[in-house]
Amino acid sequence: MLTKAELPACPVATTVGFIGNKWKLLVLRNLLVGPYRFGELRKTIPGISQKVLTDNLRSLEKDGIIVRTVFAEVPPRVEYKLSELGETMRPIISAMEKWGLDYQKLINKSPD
């Protein structure tokens, strides 16, 4: 988590700083549904490499947006889910989804 001194003055910049990039948005979109394992996440995000997914998961965990749980099983199982803070991003992602759907409808109505 950022300290008070590290936060940008602009609240939109603060939000963008946590979301960061398209990959984080797609991870968050998936985790809104429920917990995912690493392999499941990778399969549902076309084009993401293992390294990029790992880096983004680590960043989201460091920022307190997601929780990583390791289960003491053989073979080991790791799940990622939204933290309490991550759940507060639900309305942001939902608003983005609604805007995207509305835009897709608009484009589909316009003549080519």
Buried (B, 14 or more C-beta within 10 A) or exposed (E): EEEEEEEEEEEEEEEEBBBBEEBBBBBBBBBBEEBBEBEEBBEBBEEBEEEBBEEBBEBBBEBBBBBBEEEEEEEEEEBBBBBEBBEEBEEBBEEBEEEEEEEEEEEEEEEE
